[in-house]
Amino acid sequence: LNTRDSINSRIQQKKLKALLPDHRLTKRPILGNQESLNALSRPDFVSFYEKYYVPSRMTMVVTGNIAETSVMESQIAAAFGSMKATENANANDLADPEGFWGPVPMGQGFQTIVITEEE
């Protein structure tokens, strides 16, 4: 929680507010606040982890000068291929039919955002 007052954290929050002005992510800390974290029990944490940290929700990003993508793909498959979702998992739980998270602006064309932070 102490890192929330870092320059990186403040810039991230400013970027979110600029890109997603009416989205719920800009209204509250992503990791919660001290009160909500203190109220979280271990079973609550494990249940959340098993429900949302599942292969169908993961994205692997690889950057760099990679000559043989098949080699990289086989290394990723070897490292993560055995991961299975638990019975508690629900890949569709974050669907937002009622607008809980708020709108995500689409099709606005090219934009420039300047974010400054004094430190």
C-alpha positions, 0 to 999 in steps of 0.5 A: 500500500505504501507504493500507492504514493509513488510517482509511478502510481500517480502517473498510472492513476492519471493515465486511467482517468484520461483514458477511462474517465467514467470507468470504475477503475478510476474511482477506487484503488485496484488493490483495494484500500487498507480497510478492505484488505484488513477485512479480507480473510485467507479463504476469501483471498483463495476463493478470489484467486481460484475464480479469476486467476485462470488460464482463460483470463491470462495473456502472455506478451513476449517482446524482443528479437525472437528469431524462432517463435516456435521455440518460444511457443514451446517454452511457454507451453512447457511452463504454463500448459499444465495450468488448469482452472479450478471448479470455482473458476468462472471466465465470464464473471467480469462480463459487465451487462449492467454497467458496473465497471463503466463505459470504455470509450471506443473509436475516438481516433488518434489522441495525445495525452500529456501527463506530468508529475512533479517529484 
